[in-house]
Amino acid sequence: MNRFKQLRQYPSAIIGMLILLFFIVFSIYTVFALPYDEAIRLWRGGPGVWEDHPRRAAPVWLDYFTADRLPPTIKASLENNGEKTVQPAAGGMKQVEVVLPFEFNYDRFPREISLFTEATFSEHAQIFSVYLRKPNYETITLDEELEISESHIYRISQDAGLRSKLGQLPTGDSS
């Protein structure tokens, strides 16, 4: 009992012990709450785990230490705020236009831009075009004949042909 009275004189020791207690309780909770197989799958980063997280992006908290407003991960989806229009095209085909608007009010260009698509096809992969429209309505063609399967990731920032067309450095040199 006497030791606890002495311990009150050192608030940093009490805070340190509370932090240790928190980590011990959290570790025990994690063992029971997260199944072992799920923990291994997340740790190894198997298919469907980390694809939609940018690989080269700086952490969000870095914004507190810089004068610039750094871009966070922005996920624009058809479910949230996208617009989809379908029009008939020649040969019984359809022309589908998907618009995914988002605001970008940051001081630096993002390090990674990716487009994730999921679709269902009756026979084979489809061809689609990707455009970027600026607020002044200038349109930049990213790719006009991109062949996709049912689930596809187009890593725009890693497209060497696009970078060359836009007059930028080759892939990997712009870090």
ChimeraX commands (.cxc) that place a marker at each C-alpha (Angstrom):
marker #1 position 0.00,0.00,0.00 radius 0.5
marker #1 position 2.90,2.30,0.79 radius 0.5
marker #1 position 4.30,1.80,-2.73 radius 0.5
marker #1 position 1.06,3.04,-4.32 radius 0.5
marker #1 position 1.30,6.24,-2.27 radius 0.5
marker #1 position 4.85,6.73,-3.51 radius 0.5
marker #1 position 3.71,6.05,-7.07 radius 0.5
marker #1 position 1.23,8.94,-6.90 radius 0.5
marker #1 position 4.16,11.32,-6.75 radius 0.5
marker #1 position 5.16,10.28,-10.30 radius 0.5
marker #1 position 2.27,10.89,-12.74 radius 0.5
marker #1 position 4.42,9.83,-15.69 radius 0.5
marker #1 position 4.90,6.39,-14.08 radius 0.5
marker #1 position 1.13,6.02,-13.65 radius 0.5
marker #1 position 0.54,7.01,-17.30 radius 0.5
marker #1 position 3.24,4.57,-18.42 radius 0.5
marker #1 position 1.64,1.75,-16.45 radius 0.5
marker #1 position -1.79,2.58,-17.91 radius 0.5
marker #1 position -0.35,2.48,-21.42 radius 0.5
marker #1 position 1.25,-0.90,-20.73 radius 0.5
marker #1 position -2.01,-2.20,-19.29 radius 0.5
marker #1 position -3.88,-0.98,-22.38 radius 0.5
marker #1 position -1.47,-2.80,-24.73 radius 0.5
marker #1 position -1.68,-6.01,-22.72 radius 0.5
marker #1 position -5.50,-5.95,-22.69 radius 0.5
marker #1 position -5.62,-5.04,-26.41 radius 0.5
marker #1 position -3.21,-7.88,-27.28 radius 0.5
marker #1 position -5.33,-10.43,-25.40 radius 0.5
marker #1 position -8.51,-9.09,-27.02 radius 0.5
marker #1 position -6.96,-9.32,-30.51 radius 0.5
marker #1 position -6.03,-12.98,-30.07 radius 0.5
marker #1 position -9.68,-13.85,-29.43 radius 0.5
marker #1 position -11.40,-11.30,-31.69 radius 0.5
marker #1 position -9.40,-11.86,-34.91 radius 0.5
marker #1 position -9.27,-15.41,-36.23 radius 0.5
marker #1 position -5.76,-16.68,-36.91 radius 0.5
marker #1 position -6.38,-17.38,-40.62 radius 0.5
marker #1 position -7.76,-13.85,-41.12 radius 0.5
marker #1 position -4.74,-12.32,-39.35 radius 0.5
marker #1 position -2.37,-14.28,-41.62 radius 0.5
marker #1 position -4.32,-13.27,-44.75 radius 0.5
marker #1 position -4.20,-9.59,-43.79 radius 0.5
marker #1 position -0.53,-9.76,-42.83 radius 0.5
marker #1 position 0.48,-11.39,-46.12 radius 0.5
marker #1 position -1.70,-9.01,-48.13 radius 0.5
marker #1 position -3.27,-11.62,-50.38 radius 0.5
marker #1 position -5.71,-10.94,-53.21 radius 0.5
marker #1 position -8.45,-8.47,-52.40 radius 0.5
marker #1 position -6.75,-7.09,-49.29 radius 0.5
marker #1 position -4.64,-4.02,-50.14 radius 0.5
marker #1 position -5.23,-3.33,-53.85 radius 0.5
marker #1 position -7.26,-0.17,-53.26 radius 0.5
marker #1 position -4.64,1.39,-50.96 radius 0.5
marker #1 position -1.96,3.48,-52.67 radius 0.5
marker #1 position 1.50,1.96,-52.42 radius 0.5
marker #1 position 3.56,5.13,-52.62 radius 0.5
marker #1 position 1.32,7.58,-50.77 radius 0.5
marker #1 position 2.58,9.43,-47.75 radius 0.5
marker #1 position 0.64,8.98,-44.50 radius 0.5
marker #1 position -2.15,11.50,-43.82 radius 0.5
marker #1 position -0.55,12.73,-40.59 radius 0.5
marker #1 position 2.41,14.08,-42.58 radius 0.5
marker #1 position 0.12,16.98,-43.50 radius 0.5
marker #1 position 0.56,18.35,-39.96 radius 0.5
marker #1 position 4.31,18.81,-40.51 radius 0.5
marker #1 position 4.30,20.47,-43.96 radius 0.5
marker #1 position 3.13,23.82,-45.22 radius 0.5
marker #1 position 1.45,22.16,-48.22 radius 0.5
marker #1 position -1.93,20.45,-48.18 radius 0.5
marker #1 position -1.07,16.90,-49.25 radius 0.5
marker #1 position -3.66,14.86,-51.14 radius 0.5
marker #1 position -5.31,12.05,-49.13 radius 0.5
marker #1 position -6.68,8.87,-50.65 radius 0.5
marker #1 position -9.83,9.83,-52.54 radius 0.5
marker #1 position -12.25,7.07,-53.50 radius 0.5
marker #1 position -14.83,8.11,-56.06 radius 0.5
marker #1 position -17.40,5.41,-56.76 radius 0.5
marker #1 position -20.57,4.97,-58.73 radius 0.5
marker #1 position -22.44,4.10,-55.53 radius 0.5
marker #1 position -21.47,7.30,-53.71 radius 0.5
marker #1 position -21.67,10.17,-56.17 radius 0.5
marker #1 position -21.15,8.77,-59.66 radius 0.5
marker #1 position -23.43,9.14,-62.64 radius 0.5
marker #1 position -24.07,6.42,-65.20 radius 0.5
marker #1 position -25.77,6.80,-68.58 radius 0.5
marker #1 position -26.42,4.00,-71.07 radius 0.5
marker #1 position -27.11,4.63,-74.75 radius 0.5
marker #1 position -27.63,2.13,-77.57 radius 0.5
marker #1 position -24.77,1.87,-80.08 radius 0.5
marker #1 position -24.30,0.19,-83.45 radius 0.5
marker #1 position -24.39,-3.59,-83.72 radius 0.5
marker #1 position -26.59,-4.15,-80.69 radius 0.5
marker #1 position -23.90,-2.84,-78.38 radius 0.5
marker #1 position -24.27,-0.25,-75.63 radius 0.5
marker #1 position -22.28,2.86,-74.88 radius 0.5
marker #1 position -21.97,3.34,-71.14 radius 0.5
marker #1 position -20.63,6.59,-69.69 radius 0.5
marker #1 position -19.66,6.71,-66.04 radius 0.5
marker #1 position -18.79,10.07,-64.49 radius 0.5
marker #1 position -17.03,10.07,-61.12 radius 0.5
marker #1 position -16.76,13.69,-59.95 radius 0.5
marker #1 position -14.47,14.70,-57.09 radius 0.5
marker #1 position -12.88,17.88,-55.80 radius 0.5
marker #1 position -9.13,18.16,-55.64 radius 0.5
marker #1 position -8.07,21.19,-53.60 radius 0.5
marker #1 position -4.54,20.20,-52.66 radius 0.5
marker #1 position -1.09,21.68,-53.21 radius 0.5
marker #1 position 0.67,18.62,-54.63 radius 0.5
marker #1 position -0.14,16.13,-57.34 radius 0.5
marker #1 position -1.05,12.63,-56.07 radius 0.5
marker #1 position 1.70,10.03,-56.23 radius 0.5
marker #1 position -0.66,7.30,-57.44 radius 0.5
marker #1 position -3.89,7.27,-59.44 radius 0.5
marker #1 position -5.75,4.02,-60.10 radius 0.5
marker #1 position -9.07,3.08,-61.67 radius 0.5
marker #1 position -10.80,-0.06,-60.39 radius 0.5
marker #1 position -13.52,-1.61,-62.55 radius 0.5
marker #1 position -15.88,-4.50,-62.00 radius 0.5
marker #1 position -18.27,-5.61,-64.70 radius 0.5
marker #1 position -20.17,-8.64,-65.93 radius 0.5
marker #1 position -19.93,-9.74,-69.54 radius 0.5
marker #1 position -21.92,-12.26,-71.49 radius 0.5
marker #1 position -19.05,-13.47,-73.68 radius 0.5
marker #1 position -15.61,-11.85,-73.53 radius 0.5
marker #1 position -13.65,-8.89,-72.25 radius 0.5
marker #1 position -14.76,-5.40,-73.28 radius 0.5
marker #1 position -12.95,-2.34,-74.62 radius 0.5
marker #1 position -13.36,0.98,-72.86 radius 0.5
marker #1 position -11.92,4.49,-72.90 radius 0.5
marker #1 position -10.77,6.57,-69.95 radius 0.5
marker #1 position -10.84,10.37,-69.95 radius 0.5
marker #1 position -10.04,12.98,-67.35 radius 0.5
marker #1 position -12.10,16.17,-67.52 radius 0.5
marker #1 position -10.73,19.27,-65.82 radius 0.5
marker #1 position -12.98,21.88,-64.18 radius 0.5
marker #1 position -12.50,24.10,-67.26 radius 0.5
marker #1 position -13.99,21.18,-69.32 radius 0.5
marker #1 position -10.68,20.41,-71.04 radius 0.5
marker #1 position -10.59,16.65,-71.61 radius 0.5
marker #1 position -7.41,14.57,-71.39 radius 0.5
marker #1 position -7.53,11.14,-73.02 radius 0.5
marker #1 position -5.89,8.62,-70.72 radius 0.5
marker #1 position -6.57,5.48,-72.78 radius 0.5
marker #1 position -8.97,4.82,-75.65 radius 0.5
marker #1 position -8.66,1.07,-76.12 radius 0.5
marker #1 position -8.22,-0.44,-72.69 radius 0.5
marker #1 position -9.34,-4.06,-72.60 radius 0.5
marker #1 position -10.80,-5.10,-69.27 radius 0.5
marker #1 position -11.89,-8.36,-67.76 radius 0.5
marker #1 position -14.56,-8.74,-65.07 radius 0.5
marker #1 position -12.32,-7.22,-62.40 radius 0.5
marker #1 position -9.57,-4.89,-63.57 radius 0.5
marker #1 position -7.15,-2.34,-62.09 radius 0.5
marker #1 position -5.81,0.38,-64.38 radius 0.5
marker #1 position -2.89,2.06,-62.62 radius 0.5
marker #1 position -2.95,5.40,-64.38 radius 0.5
marker #1 position 0.16,6.72,-62.62 radius 0.5
marker #1 position 2.18,3.71,-63.82 radius 0.5
marker #1 position 1.15,3.96,-67.48 radius 0.5
marker #1 position 4.46,4.69,-69.25 radius 0.5
marker #1 position 2.73,5.42,-72.57 radius 0.5
marker #1 position 0.48,8.02,-70.95 radius 0.5
marker #1 position 3.39,9.65,-69.14 radius 0.5
marker #1 position 5.31,9.84,-72.39 radius 0.5
marker #1 position 2.30,11.33,-74.16 radius 0.5
marker #1 position 1.89,13.96,-71.44 radius 0.5
marker #1 position 5.62,14.74,-71.54 radius 0.5
marker #1 position 6.48,13.52,-68.07 radius 0.5
marker #1 position 9.34,11.43,-66.70 radius 0.5
marker #1 position 9.36,7.66,-67.26 radius 0.5
marker #1 position 7.70,5.47,-64.64 radius 0.5
marker #1 position 9.65,5.33,-61.38 radius 0.5
marker #1 position 11.65,8.54,-61.92 radius 0.5
marker #1 position 9.16,11.02,-60.49 radius 0.5
marker #1 position 9.24,10.09,-56.81 radius 0.5
marker link #1:1,2 radius 0.2
marker link #1:2,3 radius 0.2
marker link #1:3,4 radius 0.2
marker link #1:4,5 radius 0.2
marker link #1:5,6 radius 0.2
marker link #1:6,7 radius 0.2
marker link #1:7,8 radius 0.2
marker link #1:8,9 radius 0.2
marker link #1:9,10 radius 0.2
marker link #1:10,11 radius 0.2
marker link #1:11,12 radius 0.2
marker link #1:12,13 radius 0.2
marker link #1:13,14 radius 0.2
marker link #1:14,15 radius 0.2
marker link #1:15,16 radius 0.2
marker link #1:16,17 radius 0.2
marker link #1:17,18 radius 0.2
marker link #1:18,19 radius 0.2
marker link #1:19,20 radius 0.2
marker link #1:20,21 radius 0.2
marker link #1:21,22 radius 0.2
marker link #1:22,23 radius 0.2
marker link #1:23,24 radius 0.2
marker link #1:24,25 radius 0.2
marker link #1:25,26 radius 0.2
marker link #1:26,27 radius 0.2
marker link #1:27,28 radius 0.2
marker link #1:28,29 radius 0.2
marker link #1:29,30 radius 0.2
marker link #1:30,31 radius 0.2
marker link #1:31,32 radius 0.2
marker link #1:32,33 radius 0.2
marker link #1:33,34 radius 0.2
marker link #1:34,35 radius 0.2
marker link #1:35,36 radius 0.2
marker link #1:36,37 radius 0.2
marker link #1:37,38 radius 0.2
marker link #1:38,39 radius 0.2
marker link #1:39,40 radius 0.2
marker link #1:40,41 radius 0.2
marker link #1:41,42 radius 0.2
marker link #1:42,43 radius 0.2
marker link #1:43,44 radius 0.2
marker link #1:44,45 radius 0.2
marker link #1:45,46 radius 0.2
marker link #1:46,47 radius 0.2
marker link #1:47,48 radius 0.2
marker link #1:48,49 radius 0.2
marker link #1:49,50 radius 0.2
marker link #1:50,51 radius 0.2
marker link #1:51,52 radius 0.2
marker link #1:52,53 radius 0.2
marker link #1:53,54 radius 0.2
marker link #1:54,55 radius 0.2
marker link #1:55,56 radius 0.2
marker link #1:56,57 radius 0.2
marker link #1:57,58 radius 0.2
marker link #1:58,59 radius 0.2
marker link #1:59,60 radius 0.2
marker link #1:60,61 radius 0.2
marker link #1:61,62 radius 0.2
marker link #1:62,63 radius 0.2
marker link #1:63,64 radius 0.2
marker link #1:64,65 radius 0.2
marker link #1:65,66 radius 0.2
marker link #1:66,67 radius 0.2
marker link #1:67,68 radius 0.2
marker link #1:68,69 radius 0.2
marker link #1:69,70 radius 0.2
marker link #1:70,71 radius 0.2
marker link #1:71,72 radius 0.2
marker link #1:72,73 radius 0.2
marker link #1:73,74 radius 0.2
marker link #1:74,75 radius 0.2
marker link #1:75,76 radius 0.2
marker link #1:76,77 radius 0.2
marker link #1:77,78 radius 0.2
marker link #1:78,79 radius 0.2
marker link #1:79,80 radius 0.2
marker link #1:80,81 radius 0.2
marker link #1:81,82 radius 0.2
marker link #1:82,83 radius 0.2
marker link #1:83,84 radius 0.2
marker link #1:84,85 radius 0.2
marker link #1:85,86 radius 0.2
marker link #1:86,87 radius 0.2
marker link #1:87,88 radius 0.2
marker link #1:88,89 radius 0.2
marker link #1:89,90 radius 0.2
marker link #1:90,91 radius 0.2
marker link #1:91,92 radius 0.2
marker link #1:92,93 radius 0.2
marker link #1:93,94 radius 0.2
marker link #1:94,95 radius 0.2
marker link #1:95,96 radius 0.2
marker link #1:96,97 radius 0.2
marker link #1:97,98 radius 0.2
marker link #1:98,99 radius 0.2
marker link #1:99,100 radius 0.2
marker link #1:100,101 radius 0.2
marker link #1:101,102 radius 0.2
marker link #1:102,103 radius 0.2
marker link #1:103,104 radius 0.2
marker link #1:104,105 radius 0.2
marker link #1:105,106 radius 0.2
marker link #1:106,107 radius 0.2
marker link #1:107,108 radius 0.2
marker link #1:108,109 radius 0.2
marker link #1:109,110 radius 0.2
marker link #1:110,111 radius 0.2
marker link #1:111,112 radius 0.2
marker link #1:112,113 radius 0.2
marker link #1:113,114 radius 0.2
marker link #1:114,115 radius 0.2
marker link #1:115,116 radius 0.2
marker link #1:116,117 radius 0.2
marker link #1:117,118 radius 0.2
marker link #1:118,119 radius 0.2
marker link #1:119,120 radius 0.2
marker link #1:120,121 radius 0.2
marker link #1:121,122 radius 0.2
marker link #1:122,123 radius 0.2
marker link #1:123,124 radius 0.2
marker link #1:124,125 radius 0.2
marker link #1:125,126 radius 0.2
marker link #1:126,127 radius 0.2
marker link #1:127,128 radius 0.2
marker link #1:128,129 radius 0.2
marker link #1:129,130 radius 0.2
marker link #1:130,131 radius 0.2
marker link #1:131,132 radius 0.2
marker link #1:132,133 radius 0.2
marker link #1:133,134 radius 0.2
marker link #1:134,135 radius 0.2
marker link #1:135,136 radius 0.2
marker link #1:136,137 radius 0.2
marker link #1:137,138 radius 0.2
marker link #1:138,139 radius 0.2
marker link #1:139,140 radius 0.2
marker link #1:140,141 radius 0.2
marker link #1:141,142 radius 0.2
marker link #1:142,143 radius 0.2
marker link #1:143,144 radius 0.2
marker link #1:144,145 radius 0.2
marker link #1:145,146 radius 0.2
marker link #1:146,147 radius 0.2
marker link #1:147,148 radius 0.2
marker link #1:148,149 radius 0.2
marker link #1:149,150 radius 0.2
marker link #1:150,151 radius 0.2
marker link #1:151,152 radius 0.2
marker link #1:152,153 radius 0.2
marker link #1:153,154 radius 0.2
marker link #1:154,155 radius 0.2
marker link #1:155,156 radius 0.2
marker link #1:156,157 radius 0.2
marker link #1:157,158 radius 0.2
marker link #1:158,159 radius 0.2
marker link #1:159,160 radius 0.2
marker link #1:160,161 radius 0.2
marker link #1:161,162 radius 0.2
marker link #1:162,163 radius 0.2
marker link #1:163,164 radius 0.2
marker link #1:164,165 radius 0.2
marker link #1:165,166 radius 0.2
marker link #1:166,167 radius 0.2
marker link #1:167,168 radius 0.2
marker link #1:168,169 radius 0.2
marker link #1:169,170 radius 0.2
marker link #1:170,171 radius 0.2
marker link #1:171,172 radius 0.2
marker link #1:172,173 radius 0.2
marker link #1:173,174 radius 0.2
marker link #1:174,175 radius 0.2
view
